């Protein structure tokens, strides 16, 4: 993933219709259980190096896609 970010200034937009507008914003979190992580429709990144979730990068959306799978399950 480091090579990906070396080439781009930001990740691609998370497109989660119809629940959230497209966004390439990345929210820095202390853990996957961080209360500010709740369904923002943006990317999430766990940046606390001492935490067990350090380095997790995910789509922060609990809604389902057209197949019925939660966006945050990918």
Helices and strands as residue ranges (DSSP letters): H 2-7, E 14-16, E 20-23, E 26-29, G 35-37, E 42-46, E 57-60, G 71-73
